[in-house]
Amino acid sequence: EAETELAAATLDRDRAYQDLNDFHSKHDEEINA
């Protein structure tokens, strides 16, 4: 059960990082446009 919670937490963290990367990518595109 602890491993499942850890995997879920890691997945949430990875998703948050991906959202952050997407946000920065869009921001960079706007600056460079």
Backbone as JSON Lines, residues from 0, in Angstrom:
{"i":0,"aa":"E","n":[0.84,-1.21,0.0],"ca":[0.0,0.0,0.0],"c":[0.88,1.26,0.0]}
{"i":1,"aa":"A","n":[1.94,1.22,0.77],"ca":[2.84,2.37,0.8],"c":[3.46,2.59,-0.58]}
{"i":2,"aa":"E","n":[3.78,1.48,-1.27],"ca":[4.37,1.62,-2.6],"c":[3.38,2.24,-3.57]}
{"i":3,"aa":"T","n":[2.1,1.88,-3.42],"ca":[1.07,2.45,-4.29],"c":[0.94,3.94,-4.05]}
{"i":4,"aa":"E","n":[0.97,4.33,-2.78],"ca":[0.87,5.76,-2.45],"c":[2.08,6.51,-2.99]}
{"i":5,"aa":"L","n":[3.25,5.89,-2.89],"ca":[4.48,6.51,-3.38],"c":[4.4,6.68,-4.9]}
{"i":6,"aa":"A","n":[3.91,5.65,-5.58],"ca":[3.79,5.72,-7.03],"c":[2.8,6.81,-7.43]}
{"i":7,"aa":"A","n":[1.7,6.92,-6.69],"ca":[0.7,7.94,-6.99],"c":[1.28,9.33,-6.75]}
{"i":8,"aa":"A","n":[2.03,9.49,-5.67],"ca":[2.64,10.78,-5.36],"c":[3.66,11.16,-6.44]}
{"i":9,"aa":"T","n":[4.43,10.17,-6.89],"ca":[5.42,10.42,-7.94],"c":[4.73,10.81,-9.22]}
{"i":10,"aa":"L","n":[3.62,10.14,-9.53],"ca":[2.87,10.45,-10.75],"c":[2.33,11.87,-10.68]}
{"i":11,"aa":"D","n":[1.77,12.24,-9.52],"ca":[1.25,13.6,-9.35],"c":[2.37,14.63,-9.51]}
{"i":12,"aa":"R","n":[3.54,14.32,-8.94],"ca":[4.67,15.24,-9.03],"c":[5.11,15.39,-10.48]}
{"i":13,"aa":"D","n":[5.21,14.25,-11.18],"ca":[5.63,14.3,-12.59],"c":[4.63,15.09,-13.41]}
{"i":14,"aa":"R","n":[3.34,14.92,-13.11],"ca":[2.31,15.65,-13.85],"c":[2.43,17.15,-13.57]}
{"i":15,"aa":"A","n":[2.72,17.5,-12.32],"ca":[2.88,18.91,-11.96],"c":[4.09,19.5,-12.68]}
{"i":16,"aa":"Y","n":[5.19,18.74,-12.73],"ca":[6.36,19.22,-13.46],"c":[6.04,19.42,-14.93]}
{"i":17,"aa":"Q","n":[5.27,18.49,-15.51],"ca":[4.93,18.59,-16.93],"c":[4.07,19.83,-17.18]}
{"i":18,"aa":"D","n":[3.11,20.07,-16.28],"ca":[2.27,21.27,-16.41],"c":[3.14,22.52,-16.33]}
{"i":19,"aa":"L","n":[4.11,22.51,-15.41],"ca":[4.99,23.66,-15.24],"c":[5.83,23.86,-16.5]}
{"i":20,"aa":"N","n":[6.34,22.76,-17.05],"ca":[7.13,22.85,-18.28],"c":[6.3,23.39,-19.43]}
{"i":21,"aa":"D","n":[5.06,22.93,-19.54],"ca":[4.17,23.4,-20.6],"c":[3.92,24.9,-20.43]}
{"i":22,"aa":"F","n":[3.72,25.32,-19.19],"ca":[3.47,26.74,-18.9],"c":[4.67,27.57,-19.34]}
{"i":23,"aa":"H","n":[5.87,27.13,-18.97],"ca":[7.08,27.88,-19.33],"c":[7.3,27.87,-20.83]}
{"i":24,"aa":"S","n":[6.98,26.76,-21.49],"ca":[7.14,26.68,-22.94],"c":[6.24,27.7,-23.63]}
{"i":25,"aa":"K","n":[4.99,27.77,-23.2],"ca":[4.06,28.74,-23.79],"c":[4.55,30.16,-23.52]}
{"i":26,"aa":"H","n":[5.04,30.4,-22.32],"ca":[5.53,31.72,-21.94],"c":[6.73,32.11,-22.81]}
{"i":27,"aa":"D","n":[7.64,31.17,-23.02],"ca":[8.82,31.44,-23.85],"c":[8.4,31.73,-25.28]}
{"i":28,"aa":"E","n":[7.41,31.0,-25.78],"ca":[6.94,31.22,-27.15],"c":[6.36,32.62,-27.29]}
{"i":29,"aa":"E","n":[5.64,33.07,-26.26],"ca":[5.05,34.42,-26.31],"c":[6.15,35.48,-26.31]}
{"i":30,"aa":"I","n":[7.19,35.25,-25.52],"ca":[8.31,36.2,-25.46],"c":[9.03,36.25,-26.81]}
{"i":31,"aa":"N","n":[9.22,35.09,-27.42],"ca":[9.98,35.01,-28.67],"c":[9.14,35.35,-29.89]}
{"i":32,"aa":"A","n":[7.83,35.45,-29.73],"ca":[6.96,35.7,-30.87],"c":[7.18,37.1,-31.43]}
